[in-house]
Amino acid sequence: MGDVYEIKMVFNVVGTPNQPFRIKWTIANVTYYFDNITAGPGNGWTYYFSWWLCLDDPIPWSVTLDPDGVSGNTNLVNNTASGTFTPVPPATAVELYCPQLMYGSEIFELVFQPDSGTIPNLFMLLPAPTSHGAQSVVTDSPPAGSQYVVTPPDDVPLYEMTWTNVLAATFQETNAFVVQLSNMRVNPTLLRTVTWADMNSMTTNWTVWLAPDQACESTNPAIANFVQQSLPANYQTILTPYDTARTLHRAVMKALKYGTQLHGDAVGILADGVANCGGFATVLTACLRNVGIPARGICGFWEGVDNWHVRVEFHLPGVEWLVADPTAGNADDPTGTYAFEFGYVFSANKFLADDVGGSHMVLGNDYGGLQGAIIWWNGDPTFVSYDTPSALWPYPPAPATNPSPANAATGQSVTTTLTWSNGFNAASYAVYFGPSNPPAPAANQNDTSYDPGVLNYSATYYWRIDAQNDSGTATGTVWSFTTELAPPPVVTITVQANPSNGGTVSGGGTYAVDSSQQISATANSGWTFTGWSDGGAQTHDITVPSGGATYTANFTVTPCSTYTLSKTNITLAAKGGSKKVGVKVTGTDCSWTAVSNDPFITITSGSSGTGNGTVHFSVPGNTNTTPLSGTITIAGQTFTVNQDAGGCTFKLSPKDRKFKAVGGTGTVKVKPNLSDCAWTVDSNDSFITITGGASGVGKGTVSYTVPANTSTNVVTGTITVAGETHTVIQAGAK
C-alpha cells in the first residue's frame, strides 16, 4: 500500500494486423488507452502501464488488446487478461511515511488608498497551524503584535490582530512556519477491531467533534435521511465504525458533483448536489458526526502558491486522526464504487492544514472554517484590494551522512558499493566520484547507494554526495577511501595417495603463493601410512611455493598381525540362548577360524572367515545345579562363555483329579523350567494304572486309568511325576 501499481503485458503477433490498434488498460475504475499500436509479426511485444491508486482494498485490473476489433484478430479468446492487486497494509493500524520538512507562509494584505480617511477599527483573524494527524509543527512565527487566542466552541487557536484609529494605508502581516508533513496509510484489519462500544466510551476532547454547528448540521433530518439511505438498516451490527465511515465517504463521493457551490451548509449543499472541496468536506463531516464518529474539516493548501484545499479528519479510538478526502475521491471515482483517498492518502506530505473545524466564535460572531485571513473594518476609507496568499515549499535538505566506506577507510574491496544515510528532506542526490580531489560528477539519482564499478588495487578514491530538493542543495563533505592491496598470485597444490587405494588425502587446491595450507592423509582399512613425499607428519602445514607443487602420501599393506574380538567373555542365564562375537582384523587377506572347546557351546555360523567377521554360537539350558564355563578359540584369541547354575524344576497341571465310582481316564501335563529336563512317572497305588507318558524330556503328558470302585468307600491314591505328587480321589459306589 503506497506503491505504484504496474501491469506489464507481453504479447505475440502471428500474421500482420489489418491496421494499428489500441490497448485498453483498466485498474479499478481507471481506464486508459495506448493508441496507434503498430506491432507486426513476432514475439515478445511488451508494454507497461503504471498508476497511483489511493485504495485500501483489493483492486481488479484488466488489459485488452484491440478492444475495438480493428486489427482482424481471430484469437479473441486470448485478447484479455485480468487479475487483482491486493494492497499489503502496514504492520500498525496507521503508518506515517515519507516525511517531508516544508516551509509555509500565509500573508494578510489589505490595501486602502492612502490618506483616504481614518479607520476606527480594523480586525484580522489568521489561522494558526497545529500538530495533528499527518502533520507536526516544528516552528511558527506569527505576525508581530498578534495575539494567540483559543476560540470556542472547539478550542481551536487563531492569531488575532486589531488596529484602532489608524490612517488608511497598506496593511500586511505574515505568519511563517516550518512543518513536517507525512503521507498516511492504514491497516484496515486492525482499524476494524475498533467497536461501537469503544466509540461510546470516548472522552470529551473527542466527543466535542460530534456536535452540530452552523455548517455541519449533523442532526438535521435531511442529513439523517441521507445517512439512513447510505447505510444498511442495522449497520451497527454488521459494519464496524471504520467500515461505516468508509461507506459514508463513498456515498458522499457519489452524491455530489464538483462545481460552483451555492450554499455553505451541509443541508443546502446536499440538496444542490454541487460542491467545492469545502462542500464535500462539510457534508462528509456532518454524516460522520450523525453516526457518532468525531470528524472535522481541515482547511489548508498544497505545495506551491495559493493551492487551497479542504479535507476531512475523523477519529477512531486508539489512532488519533485519520484523513479522508471525498473531493479527490470523487475526481478518481464519481460513482463511489471504490473508497479512493480514504485512510490511505499518499499526497499528505504535500498538504498543510492551517485550520481545523468549522466554527470560530470571536466577539459574538461565528467565522466558520478559515482559508486565509478574515478581516473586518469600519469607517469610510477607500478600499483598493485584499489578498491572503499562501505558499508551501520543501525545506532545504540536510546533508547526507554515515558514508560507507567510512571516511579515510583503507583495505576496501575493489568491488565496493558506496552507501550513505538519507539527507532529511532530500528528493535526490548528486554523486561525485573519482581518483582526484575534488571528485568529478558521476550520477544524479534517487537511491542512497552508488556502484562505481571495479576499482584499481591500492588506489585512493574521493567522493561526495550533495542532497537536493526543489528548495536547494546541501553540499556534502568530500570523503575518501583506499582500496585493498593487489592479491598475490595463485598456484595449484596437488595431493595424491600412493597407491591410490591405500588411503585418502586432503588439502589440495588453488592457493596464494606463500600462504600456509594444511595437508592430511588417512589410511584405508588394511593399510598403513608410511610418510609424505616432503617428509612431513601425517597432518602438517606447508608453505605454498611460487611454482605450485605435488605432495604424495605413501601407504603399505598392513601385515596380518592383529586380531581383535568385540568382547572377550559373556555370561548367559541358565536357560541358555544364542549369541555372537565380532572379529576385527588389521591387515588384508587375513584368515581365521573359530573352534568350540567345550561340548555345551555350539558354533552355529562363522566357524572361519577372511578379514572382519562374526561368530555365532548357542548354549542349551543348564540342568546342573552348578554354573558352567567354557571357551571358544577365535583367530587365536580366547573367548570365554559362562552360564549360570540351573537344575530342573517341574510343575504339574492339574495337581489332583476326582473320579466317580465308575472310574475313567485322566491326564497330567508336565512343564519343566528347562527344555532338556528329564522326568519319570510312578503310580503309588495299585488301582491307578499308567497308560502313557511314563517318562520324558522337557514338556510332556502322563495318561492313566482308574477302574470302577465297587465298595461304598472313597478311594484316594497318588502318582509321582518328576518328583511332584498328583492326587487321585474316587467316590464310593452307592
C-alpha positions in Angstrom: 0.0 0.0 0.0 1.6 3.3 -1.1 3.5 1.9 -4.1 2.8 2.5 -7.8 0.7 -0.3 -9.3 2.0 -1.5 -12.6 0.9 -4.0 -15.3 3.4 -5.5 -17.7 1.9 -7.1 -20.8 3.8 -9.3 -23.3 2.0 -10.5 -26.4 2.9 -12.2 -29.7 1.6 -11.4 -33.1 1.0 -14.1 -35.7 0.4 -12.6 -39.2 0.0 -8.9 -39.9 -2.7 -6.8 -38.3 -5.0 -5.0 -40.7 -4.3 -1.6 -39.1 -2.9 -0.1 -36.0 -4.9 -0.8 -32.9 -5.3 0.2 -29.3 -4.5 -1.3 -25.9 -7.1 -0.8 -23.1 -5.8 -0.8 -19.5 -8.2 -0.8 -16.6 -7.2 -0.6 -12.9 -10.2 -0.3 -10.5 -12.4 2.3 -12.4 -9.4 3.9 -14.1 -9.4 3.2 -17.9 -6.6 4.3 -20.2 -5.8 3.6 -23.8 -2.5 3.3 -25.7 -3.3 4.4 -29.2 -1.8 3.6 -32.6 -0.1 0.3 -31.7 1.8 -0.9 -34.8 3.1 -4.2 -33.6 3.9 -6.5 -36.5 4.6 -10.3 -36.8 6.9 -11.5 -33.9 7.0 -12.4 -30.3 7.7 -10.5 -27.1 5.9 -7.2 -27.7 6.0 -5.5 -24.3 4.0 -2.6 -22.9 3.7 -1.2 -19.3 1.0 0.8 -17.5 1.6 2.4 -14.1 -0.9 4.2 -11.9 -1.2 5.6 -8.3 -4.3 4.3 -6.6 -5.2 5.5 -3.1 -7.2 2.4 -2.1 -7.0 0.0 0.9 -9.0 -2.9 -0.6 -8.4 -5.4 -3.4 -8.1 -3.7 -6.8 -9.3 -5.5 -10.0 -7.3 -4.9 -13.2 -7.6 -6.0 -16.9 -5.8 -5.3 -20.1 -7.3 -5.8 -23.6 -5.6 -6.0 -27.0 -7.5 -4.3 -29.8 -10.8 -3.6 -27.8 -12.3 -2.1 -31.0 -11.7 -5.2 -33.1 -10.0 -3.3 -36.0 -6.8 -5.4 -36.3 -8.5 -8.5 -37.7 -7.5 -10.6 -34.7 -9.1 -14.1 -34.9 -7.9 -15.2 -31.4 -10.3 -13.1 -29.4 -10.5 -15.6 -26.5 -6.9 -14.7 -25.6 -7.0 -10.9 -26.1 -7.9 -10.0 -22.5 -6.0 -10.8 -19.3 -7.3 -9.8 -15.8 -6.5 -10.2 -12.1 -6.5 -8.4 -8.8 -3.9 -6.4 -6.9 -4.2 -6.9 -3.1 -2.5 -4.0 -1.3 -0.2 -5.1 1.6 -1.0 -2.9 4.6 1.5 -1.6 7.2 2.1 -3.6 10.4 0.5 -0.9 12.5 -3.1 0.5 12.4 -1.8 3.8 11.0 1.6 4.5 9.5 3.0 7.9 8.6 5.7 7.5 5.9 7.8 9.6 3.5 8.0 12.6 6.0 8.9 15.9 4.4 10.0 19.1 6.0 8.2 22.1 4.5 8.3 25.9 4.7 4.9 27.6 4.8 3.5 31.1 5.0 0.2 32.9 5.0 0.2 36.6 4.2 -2.6 39.0 5.0 -2.5 42.0 2.7 -5.2 44.8 2.8 -4.7 47.9 0.7 -6.6 51.2 1.2 -6.0 54.4 -0.8 -3.5 56.4 1.2 -4.9 59.4 3.1 -8.5 58.4 2.2 -9.6 58.6 5.8 -9.2 57.1 9.3 -10.2 53.6 10.1 -11.7 53.5 13.6 -11.4 49.7 14.0 -9.6 47.1 11.9 -9.8 43.5 12.9 -7.9 40.4 11.5 -8.0 36.7 12.2 -5.3 34.4 10.8 -5.2 30.6 11.1 -2.6 29.1 13.5 -1.3 25.7 12.3 -1.2 22.9 14.9 0.2 19.4 15.1 -2.4 16.6 14.4 -2.9 13.7 12.1 -0.2 13.6 9.4 1.4 16.9 10.3 3.6 18.3 13.0 4.5 22.0 13.5 8.2 22.5 14.0 8.3 26.3 14.3 5.7 29.0 14.0 6.5 32.7 13.6 3.2 34.6 13.9 2.7 38.3 12.9 4.3 40.8 15.2 1.8 42.2 17.7 -0.7 39.3 17.2 -2.4 37.5 20.0 -2.8 33.7 20.2 -6.4 33.1 21.1 -8.2 29.8 21.6 -11.7 30.1 20.1 -14.8 28.3 21.3 -16.7 26.0 20.7 -13.9 23.6 19.7 -10.9 25.2 21.4 -9.1 25.9 18.1 -6.3 28.5 18.1 -6.1 31.6 15.9 -3.9 34.6 15.6 -5.8 37.9 16.2 -4.7 41.4 15.4 -6.6 44.7 16.0 -5.9 48.3 15.0 -7.7 51.3 16.3 -8.0 54.8 14.7 -5.3 54.2 12.1 -4.9 56.1 8.8 -5.8 54.3 5.6 -2.7 52.7 4.2 -1.5 49.2 3.2 -1.6 46.6 5.9 0.5 43.4 5.5 1.3 40.7 8.0 2.8 37.3 7.6 2.6 34.0 9.6 5.6 31.8 8.7 6.2 28.3 9.9 8.1 25.1 9.3 6.1 21.8 9.4 6.8 18.1 9.0 4.2 16.5 6.7 3.8 12.8 6.1 1.9 10.5 3.9 -0.6 8.2 5.7 -1.6 4.6 5.1 -3.7 2.3 7.2 -4.2 -1.3 8.1 -8.0 -1.9 7.7 -7.9 -5.2 9.6 -6.5 -3.5 12.7 -8.8 -0.5 12.4 -11.8 -2.9 12.1 -11.1 -4.0 15.7 -12.5 -0.7 16.9 -16.1 -1.4 18.1 -19.1 0.8 18.6 -18.7 0.2 22.4 -15.2 1.9 22.0 -16.9 4.8 20.2 -19.4 5.2 23.1 -16.6 5.4 25.7 -14.7 8.3 24.1 -13.7 11.3 26.3 -15.0 14.8 25.8 -11.9 16.0 23.9 -13.2 13.8 21.1 -17.0 14.0 21.6 -16.7 17.8 21.1 -16.3 16.9 17.4 -19.8 15.2 17.4 -21.8 18.4 18.0 -23.6 20.1 15.0 -22.5 23.6 14.0 -23.8 26.2 11.5 -22.3 24.4 8.6 -22.3 20.7 9.7 -26.0 20.2 10.7 -25.4 16.6 11.7 -28.7 16.3 13.5 -30.8 17.8 10.7 -33.4 15.3 9.3 -32.0 15.8 5.7 -28.6 14.6 6.9 -30.1 11.8 8.9 -32.1 10.7 5.9 -29.1 10.7 3.6 -27.1 8.6 6.2 -30.0 6.2 6.5 -30.2 5.7 2.8 -26.4 5.2 2.5 -26.1 2.6 5.3 -27.7 -0.8 6.0 -30.7 -0.6 8.4 -28.7 -2.4 11.1 -25.3 -1.0 10.2 -24.0 -1.1 13.8 -24.4 -4.8 13.9 -22.8 -5.6 10.5 -20.4 -2.7 10.0 -17.5 -1.6 12.2 -17.1 2.2 12.8 -14.2 2.1 10.2 -16.4 0.5 7.5 -19.3 2.8 8.4 -17.1 5.9 7.8 -15.8 4.2 4.6 -19.3 3.7 3.3 -20.3 7.3 4.0 -17.2 8.5 2.3 -18.2 6.6 -0.9 -21.8 7.8 -0.6 -20.6 11.5 -0.5 -18.3 10.9 -3.4 -21.3 9.6 -5.4 -23.9 12.1 -4.2 -22.0 15.3 -5.1 -20.6 16.8 -8.2 -17.6 19.2 -8.1 -18.6 22.7 -9.2 -19.6 26.2 -8.0 -21.1 25.9 -4.6 -24.3 27.8 -3.8 -24.7 27.1 -0.1 -22.3 26.9 2.8 -24.2 24.4 4.9 -24.3 20.6 4.6 -28.1 20.5 4.1 -28.1 23.1 1.3 -25.0 21.5 -0.4 -26.6 18.1 -0.3 -29.8 19.5 -1.8 -28.0 21.2 -4.6 -25.7 18.2 -5.3 -22.9 20.5 -6.3 -19.9 21.4 -4.1 -16.4 22.6 -4.0 -13.8 20.9 -1.8 -15.1 22.7 1.3 -18.7 21.4 0.5 -17.6 17.8 0.1 -15.8 18.0 3.4 -18.8 19.7 5.1 -21.2 17.0 4.0 -18.9 14.1 5.0 -18.2 15.7 8.4 -22.0 16.1 9.1 -22.6 12.5 8.1 -19.8 11.1 10.3 -21.0 13.1 13.3 -24.5 11.9 12.7 -23.4 8.3 13.3 -21.2 9.1 16.3 -17.8 9.3 14.6 -15.9 12.5 15.6 -15.0 14.4 12.4 -13.9 17.9 11.3 -12.9 19.7 8.1 -9.2 20.7 7.8 -8.6 23.8 5.7 -5.2 24.3 4.1 -3.2 24.4 1.0 -0.9 22.3 -1.2 2.7 22.7 -2.1 3.1 25.8 -4.3 1.3 29.1 -4.1 -2.4 29.6 -3.3 -3.3 25.9 -3.9 -6.2 25.9 -1.3 -8.0 22.8 -0.4 -10.2 21.2 2.3 -10.1 17.6 3.6 -11.7 15.7 6.5 -10.2 14.2 9.6 -12.1 11.6 11.6 -11.3 9.8 14.8 -11.3 6.2 15.9 -10.2 5.4 19.5 -6.5 4.5 19.7 -5.4 6.1 16.4 -6.0 9.8 16.7 -7.0 11.5 13.4 -7.4 9.7 10.1 -7.6 11.6 6.8 -10.3 11.3 4.2 -10.6 13.4 1.0 -14.0 12.9 -0.6 -13.3 15.7 -3.2 -10.2 13.8 -4.5 -12.1 10.5 -4.2 -14.9 12.0 -6.4 -12.4 13.0 -9.0 -11.0 9.4 -9.0 -14.4 7.7 -9.0 -17.6 9.7 -9.3 -19.6 6.5 -8.9 -18.4 5.9 -5.4 -17.6 2.3 -6.2 -14.1 2.5 -4.7 -13.1 4.3 -1.5 -10.4 6.5 -3.0 -8.5 8.8 -0.7 -9.8 7.2 2.5 -7.3 6.5 5.3 -4.6 5.9 2.7 -3.6 9.4 1.4 -0.2 9.4 -0.4 -0.1 13.2 -1.0 -0.5 14.2 2.6 3.2 15.1 2.8 2.5 18.0 0.4 -0.6 19.4 2.1 -0.7 21.7 5.2 -3.9 22.1 7.3 -3.7 25.6 8.8 -7.2 25.4 10.4 -9.4 22.7 11.7 -13.2 22.6 12.4 -16.0 24.7 11.0 -16.6 27.2 13.9 -14.7 30.1 15.5 -16.7 32.2 17.9 -14.9 35.6 18.2 -16.6 38.7 19.6 -20.0 37.1 19.2 -19.6 36.1 15.6 -19.0 32.6 14.2 -16.4 32.8 11.4 -16.6 29.2 10.3 -13.6 27.4 8.9 -10.8 29.7 7.8 -9.0 29.6 4.4 -6.6 32.5 4.8 -7.3 35.6 6.9 -10.6 37.0 7.9 -10.8 40.9 8.1 -13.3 43.4 9.3 -13.2 47.2 9.5 -15.4 50.2 9.8 -15.2 53.8 8.7 -15.1 55.1 5.2 -11.5 54.6 3.8 -11.2 53.9 0.1 -10.7 50.1 -0.3 -8.3 49.1 -3.1 -7.6 45.4 -2.7 -7.3 42.5 -0.4 -5.3 39.3 -0.7 -4.3 36.4 1.6 -1.8 34.4 -0.4 -0.4 31.1 0.8 2.8 29.3 0.0 4.2 25.9 0.8 7.5 24.6 -0.4 10.1 22.0 0.6 12.6 22.9 3.3 16.2 22.7 2.1 17.6 19.2 2.6 20.0 18.1 5.3 23.4 16.8 4.1 23.9 13.1 3.6 25.6 11.3 6.5 27.1 7.9 7.5 29.3 7.2 4.5 30.2 3.6 3.7 33.1 3.0 3.3 33.9 5.3 6.2 35.9 8.4 5.5 39.7 7.6 5.2 38.9 3.8 5.3 41.7 1.5 4.0 41.8 -2.0 2.6 38.4 -1.7 0.9 37.3 -4.1 -1.8 37.7 -3.1 -5.4 34.1 -4.0 -5.9 32.8 -1.9 -3.0 29.4 -0.1 -3.3 29.1 3.4 -1.9 26.2 3.9 0.5 25.1 6.8 2.7 22.2 7.8 5.0 19.3 9.8 3.7 19.8 13.6 4.0 16.4 14.5 5.6 14.0 16.1 3.1 16.3 15.2 0.2 14.5 14.3 -3.0 17.6 13.3 -5.0 21.4 13.1 -4.8 24.2 14.3 -7.0 27.1 11.8 -6.8 30.7 12.9 -7.3 33.4 10.2 -7.5 36.9 9.8 -8.8 40.6 9.3 -8.1 41.3 13.0 -7.6 40.0 15.7 -5.2 37.6 17.3 -5.9 35.8 14.3 -7.4 34.1 14.6 -10.8 30.3 14.4 -11.3 29.2 10.7 -11.6 25.4 10.4 -11.3 22.2 12.1 -10.3 19.9 9.7 -8.6 17.2 9.0 -6.0 18.8 5.9 -4.4 21.2 6.1 -1.4 23.8 3.8 -2.9 26.1 4.0 -5.9 28.1 1.3 -7.7 31.3 2.8 -9.1 32.3 -0.4 -10.9 35.5 -2.4 -10.4 38.2 -0.2 -8.9 42.0 -0.4 -9.1 44.0 -2.0 -6.3 46.0 0.1 -3.9 44.3 3.3 -5.1 42.7 6.2 -3.2 39.3 7.5 -4.3 37.3 10.6 -3.4 33.5 11.0 -3.3 30.9 13.5 -2.3 27.1 13.3 -2.0 25.0 16.5 -2.5 21.4 16.2 -1.2 18.9 18.0 -3.3 15.3 19.2 -3.4 13.4 22.0 -5.1 14.4 24.4 -2.3 18.1 23.9 -2.6 21.2 21.7 -2.3 23.1 20.6 0.8 26.7 20.2 -0.4 28.3 17.2 1.1 31.7 16.6 2.6 34.4 15.1 0.4 35.1 11.6 1.7 37.9 9.2 0.7 38.9 5.6 0.9 41.8 3.4 -0.2 41.3 0.0 -1.9 43.0 -3.2 -0.9 46.4 -4.4 -1.9 46.6 -6.5 -5.1 46.3 -10.2 -4.1 49.4 -12.4 -4.6 49.4 -14.8 -7.5 47.8 -18.2 -7.0 49.1 -21.6 -7.8 47.9 -25.2 -7.7 48.8 -27.6 -4.9 48.1 -31.3 -5.8 47.9 -34.1 -3.2 47.7 -37.8 -4.1 47.8 -41.2 -2.5 50.3 -43.9 -3.4 48.9 -46.4 -4.2 45.6 -44.8 -4.8 43.6 -47.4 -2.8 45.9 -47.1 0.2 44.2 -44.2 1.7 42.6 -40.7 1.3 44.3 -37.3 1.2 43.1 -33.7 1.6 44.4 -30.2 1.3 44.8 -29.8 -2.5 43.5 -26.8 -4.3 44.4 -23.3 -5.6 46.1 -21.0 -3.1 48.0 -17.8 -2.9 51.8 -18.1 -3.1 53.5 -18.1 0.4 50.2 -18.8 2.2 50.1 -21.6 4.8 47.9 -24.6 4.0 47.3 -27.9 5.7 47.6 -31.3 4.0 46.4 -34.6 5.6 46.5 -38.3 4.9 44.2 -41.1 6.3 45.0 -44.9 5.7 42.3 -47.2 4.5 41.5 -50.4 6.4 44.3 -52.9 6.0 46.8 -50.2 5.0 49.4 -48.2 7.0 50.5 -44.6 6.3 54.3 -44.5 5.9 55.0 -40.8 5.1 54.6 -37.8 2.8 56.9 -37.1 -0.1 58.2 -33.9 1.7 58.9 -35.8 4.9 56.1 -34.1 6.9 53.8 -35.6 9.5 50.6 -37.3 8.6 48.8 -33.9 9.0 51.1 -30.9 8.6 51.2 -27.3 7.2 53.0 -26.4 4.0 54.1 -23.0 2.7 52.8 -22.7 -0.9 55.7 -22.4 -3.3 55.7 -20.0 -6.2 55.5 -22.7 -8.8 52.9 -24.9 -7.1 53.8 -28.5 -6.1 52.6 -32.1 -5.8 52.7 -33.9 -2.5 52.4 -37.7 -2.3 51.2 -39.7 0.7 52.6 -43.2 0.8 50.8 -46.3 2.2 51.8 -50.0 2.6 49.7 -53.1 3.3 49.3 -53.8 7.0 50.5 -57.4 7.9 48.1 -59.9 9.5 49.4 -59.3 12.9 46.4 -58.1 14.9 43.1 -59.9 15.6 40.7 -58.2 18.0 37.4 -59.6 19.3 34.5 -57.3 20.0 34.4 -58.8 23.5 36.4 -61.4 25.5 33.7 -63.0 27.5 30.0 -63.4 28.0 27.7 -64.8 30.8 24.4 -66.4 29.9 21.4 -67.2 32.1 20.7 -70.9 33.0 18.1 -71.1 30.2 20.9 -70.6 27.6 20.5 -68.9 24.2 22.2 -67.7 21.0 24.9 -65.0 21.0 27.6 -63.6 18.7 31.1 -62.1 18.9 32.8 -59.8 16.3 36.2 -60.4 14.8 38.3 -57.4 13.6 41.4 -57.9 11.6 44.3 -55.5 11.0 45.6 -56.3 7.5 44.2 -57.6 4.3 43.5 -61.2 3.2 43.9 -62.4 6.8 42.0 -65.6 7.5 40.9 -67.1 10.8 38.9 -70.0 12.4 36.6 -70.4 15.4 36.6 -73.7 17.5 34.4 -74.6 20.5 36.5 -76.1 23.3 33.5 -77.3 25.4 30.6 -79.6 24.3 27.9 -77.3 25.7 29.0 -74.5 23.3 27.9 -75.0 19.7 29.2 -72.7 16.9 26.2 -72.1 14.6 27.9 -69.9 11.9 31.2 -68.1 11.3 33.5 -71.0 12.1 36.0 -69.5 9.7 36.5 -66.3 7.7 38.8 -63.8 5.9 39.0 -60.2 7.2 36.5 -58.8 9.6 33.6 -61.2 10.5 31.2 -62.5 13.2 31.0 -65.8 15.1 27.5 -67.0 16.1 27.1 -69.7 18.9 24.4 -71.2 21.0 24.3 -72.7 24.6 21.5 -75.0 25.8 19.8 -74.7 29.2 22.0 -75.7 32.2 20.3 -78.6 34.0 23.0 -78.7 36.6 22.9 -77.0 39.9 26.4 -75.6 39.3 27.4 -72.9 36.8 29.2 -73.9 33.6 32.2 -72.2 31.9 33.8 -72.9 28.6 35.8 -71.3 25.8 35.9 -70.7 22.1 39.2 -70.1 20.3 38.7 -67.4 17.6 41.6 -66.3 15.4 43.9 -67.5 18.2 42.1 -65.4 20.8 40.2 -67.0 23.7 36.6 -66.1 24.2 35.0 -67.3 27.5 31.4 -68.4 27.8 29.9 -68.6 31.3 26.5 -69.9 32.2 24.6 -69.5 35.4 23.7 -72.6 37.6 20.5 -74.4 36.5 18.7 -77.6 37.9 15.3 -78.8 36.9 12.0 -77.9 38.5 8.6 -79.1 37.4 5.0 -78.0 37.5 2.0 -80.4 37.2 -1.4 -79.5 35.8 -3.7 -80.4 37.4 -2.4 -81.2 40.9 -5.3 -83.5 41.6 -8.3 -85.2 39.9 -11.7 -86.5 41.2 -13.4 -89.6 39.6 -16.9 -91.0 40.0 -17.3 -94.6 41.2 -17.5 -95.9 37.6 -13.8 -94.8 37.1 -12.3 -93.4 33.9 -9.1 -92.0 32.4 -7.0 -88.9 33.4 -4.0 -86.9 32.2 -1.4 -84.8 33.9 0.6 -82.1 32.0 4.3 -81.9 32.9 6.1 -78.4 32.5 9.8 -78.2 33.4 11.8 -75.0 33.7 14.3 -76.2 31.1 13.6 -77.9 27.8 16.1 -80.7 28.4 15.0 -81.7 31.9 14.2 -85.5 32.1 11.5 -87.0 34.3 9.8 -90.3 35.2 6.4 -91.4 36.5 5.4 -93.9 39.3 1.9 -95.0 40.4 1.9 -95.2 44.2 -1.4 -97.1 44.3 -2.5 -100.3 42.6 -5.9 -99.1 41.4 -4.1 -96.4 39.3 -2.6 -97.7 36.1 -0.1 -95.6 34.0 -1.1 -95.9 30.3 1.1 -93.3 28.6 4.0 -90.9 29.2 5.8 -93.0 31.8 8.9 -90.8 31.2 10.1 -87.9 29.1 12.4 -84.9 28.5 11.0 -81.3 28.5 7.3 -80.8 28.3 5.0 -83.8 28.2 1.7 -85.5 29.2 1.1 -88.5 31.5 -2.0 -90.7 30.9 -3.6 -93.1 33.4 -6.8 -95.1 34.1 -8.9 -95.7 37.3 -11.2 -98.8 37.4 -14.7 -98.9 38.8 -14.9 -98.7 42.7 -17.3 -101.4 43.8 -17.1 -100.5 47.5 -19.0 -97.8 49.1 -15.8 -96.2 50.5 -14.0 -93.2 48.9 -10.6 -94.3 47.5 -7.6 -92.0 47.4 -4.2 -92.6 45.7 -1.2 -90.7 44.2 1.1 -90.6 41.2 4.6 -89.3 41.5 5.5 -87.3 38.3 9.1 -85.8 38.1 9.1 -85.8 41.9 5.8 -84.0 42.2 2.6 -85.5 43.5 -0.7 -85.8 41.6 -3.6 -87.0 43.8 -6.5 -89.2 42.6 -9.8 -89.3 44.5 -12.6 -91.7 43.6 -16.0 -91.8 45.0 -17.6 -95.0 46.5 -20.4 -97.0 45.0 -23.9 -96.1 46.0 
